[in-house]
């Protein structure tokens, strides 16, 4: 038995929280967004996976992989992706009440694109505010117990 | 040592590990992108660590996780050794993966994955990056793991078609189609339509006795009946989609490998393995592949009776594939739904020209098999009377189709040599290498 649980080293919640909090900071200070384009692009990847992947959040049980495979030098199985999915779901509902999920995600992605790449034009203040609220919700609900 | 000091020490360790790499034979054009991606991720992490307060335990933990994640990829750099896997096949996989698994970024630009090949003790696997990406990732890593003991067995390597399917499911472009029309077709009228139907199917009186026994044993041991969960259903759907993907990518050569490799691992083709029902029973998977052979028309031999022994050998190979005596209980899909699913996957391949399987012409197939009977790699490169080579682009799935026809039908084929399975594989492996040279020549227009 290893000295600590494997999931301690690959917790999807911490990765998602880092992405969401950086996005929120960039919305607070759009001038910092171009320098954080790599992170914002990963926020985009996360949103796309959540939006388009029916299996997003599906985590095979740890026992799915035989013990010998734990010797393999690949990152430990990702844990709590389903929690991340549920938090995103809730944040969409709270922030974009009544709006279809695809539309809401498109709005968020569009704002991220415009702050990361100012050549596409600045997003409206109303949209920025809404998207910031979305990421605030995500960060708040991904706080570790 | 404070937590922040430990984080900084860890960073230095991973940085040193990266600096000490690149001492092995990784193959041309394969490690530079990989190295630079690791380096870029570490640079970002370094910048963030310098801003973390010593009291910010949550952030220290987050960056230890991010660092640990990069460290595993750094460790994998030196696990790639050309001498441990079929690199012509790996090269083909790289081409397929780059084409199929590219994803769009926020700006709409296409980003190729960085494909890294290693050999492992376990079976065929492709490791793609986490569903929730790390903050510093530019291009995604995709690690292809060949089973070390099957170094030369290219006839079995077509099983990677299934693994590519797993990865494709989690990409935005190919994944969108697989999870849209393909998934819709597979759930339209099958027991996988919903969880209630799936459980009803499992408990139907038509279920095989092996399954009834398995369920009874589970109930006796646990004091309650076994029921499928939502997760089980989704995992089964994924596995079936990936089988479908594999057979449409590599054709009957995939199916032959599927049967040869998986059947011995399923003493009962029906049991669901209640402890970990992650995969559908072998009988369901086999029956679906047989149906796909029929709906695509690949169940008909390419050769004709006029081709004599070659035709008999091919017919024998198809008989091996199409042999399906499993209970009707394991038939999940209507032909019409499978046709829709096939069309969906082919839509993914269509923009990329020669990616999916297409049968070779009869004369070409006969020539490929004939070369194997003489102990030669199956390529089409005759020299004409003027001494000019007549080169033909044979797809990998066609070369391997010929390999399987030779192997399954070899008792019908007269030839100078009789090959064992390993030698058949090695000749096919050489053929893939030579085919690469042929294709370079054809592209350059040298002939």
Interface residues (C-beta under 8 A of the other chain):
Chain A: X9 X10 X11 X12 X14 X15 X16 X17 X18 X19 X22 X37 X38 X39 X40 X41 X42 X44 X45 X46 X48 X49 X52 X53 X54 X55 X56 X57 X58 X60 X61 X63 X64 X66 X68 X69 X71 X72 X73 X74 X75 X78 X81 X84 X109 X112 X113 X116 X117 X144
Chain B: X44 X58 X61 X62 X64 X65 X66 X68 X69 X72 X73 X75 X76 X79 X103 X105 X106 X107 X120 X121 X122 X127 X130 X131 X132 X133 X134 X135 X136 X137 X138 X143 X145 X169 X170 X172 X175 X176 X179 X183 X231 X234 X235 X238 X275 X276 X278
